[in-house]
Amino acid sequence: KYTIDWYFKWVASAFILSSMSLRGVDGFAMYDLSFSIIGVSLWCVVSFLWNDRALIILNLAGLGLLLRTFVGIMFP
């Protein structure tokens, strides 16, 4: 408790919950995507700190998909 991974996982979870709350609201798609990228990136850090391969794969795949979407929106 109160180790670096503890802070990262809670901040990451807050970003992901924030992005979920914005999902589907007109005009907030970029905020949703940005908050999701930040949250999943932080969860990637936590997965590496925990050395949990399942979480590493899940979060790296999710980050890749989010970044693909972000690049597609920014450079159509």
N, C-alpha and C positions, 0 to 999 in steps of 0.2 A: 504494500500500500504506500502511496505517495512516492513511488519510484518514477523514473522518466517514462517508462512504458505506461504507467497508470495515467499520467497526465496526457500522453499522446492519444491513448484509446478514448478518453473522455472528450477531448477536443475534437478528435476525428468523428466520434459518434454525434456530437453536437452539429458539426458541419453536415453530416449525412442526413440527420433529422431535419435540419433547416432546408436542405435541398428538397427533401420529400414534401415538406410543407408548401414549397413553391411549385412543385410539379403540377402541371396542368393549368396554372394561372397565366392568363394571357399577358404577354409582355415580360415575363420573368424567366424565360427559357435559358437565357445566358447565365443568370444568377444560379439557377438550378444546376446547370452543367458545371459552372465554376466551383460551387460549393461541393458538388459530388467529386470533382477531381481532387480538391483539397482533402476531403474526408477519406477517400480511397487511398490517396498517396500516404496520408498519415497512418492508415491501417496497414499499408505495405511496410512502413517502418516498424510498426508494432509486430507484424508477423515475422520480420527478420530478427527482431530482438528476442522474440519467443522461439525462434527457429522452428516454426510450425509450417511445414511444407504445404499442407492443404490451404492454409490461409494465404501463404505466399502466392500460390498458383491462382487462387480465387481473386485476390486483389490485383495482381499483375495483369490478369486477363481483363478484369473490370476496368483498370486504369487504361489499358490499351484501347478498349472499346470507347471509353469516354474521350480519350485524346483523339481517336479517329473522328468521332462526331464533332469535336471542337474544331479540328483542322478543316473538316468539311464545311462547317458553318463560316469560319473565318476566311477560307480561300475557296469559294465555290467554283 
